[in-house]
Amino acid sequence: MKESLSLNAHNKEEFPPAHTAEHLLNQTMMRLFGCERSKNAHVERKKSKISYILDHKPTRQEEKEIERRMNELINEDLPVSFEYVTHDNIPEGISLDRLPEDASETLRLVRIGDYDVCPCIGKHVRSTSQIGRFEMLGTNWDEMTHSFRIRYKVVQ
């Protein structure tokens, strides 16, 4: 069946460990801060940056907790799997707001254990232990927009 599926074209060549870490980081931020998934991510092999809209500037302790939780999830060796669904069979809680208007009828959901699931056509590792170590390089807070930017890298 997978060979006959028509999915959207993809114009990026992700570094799978950093891209999979992005999924974990999105879910971690949602759980810790009650925010939405990032709509502003730039994920690369050497350094990635991703921003979230939060209700407060995270404390240094909260920043350390993000990094601790990320490495805990990586070490849990969670499996990364894919599921193909149509628009009328989307599981509850899956947001389609980031899909292009001309998104294909069939979507690929990426699952990371029981921790995260979202539509994505990018490349991923097979399990979280293949990500390596998550290192937070720095953060910035914009008080006007309540935007919290995280710069990180994965070290293999």
Buried (B, 14 or more C-beta within 10 A) or exposed (E): EEEEEEBBEEEEEBBBBBBBBBBBBBBBBBEBBEBBBBEEBEBEEEBBBBBBBBEEBBEEEBBEBBBEBBBEBBEBEBEBBEEEBEEEEBEEEEEEEEEEEEBBEBBBBBBBBEBBBBBBBBBBBEBBEBBBBBBBEEBEEEEEEBBBBBBBBBEE
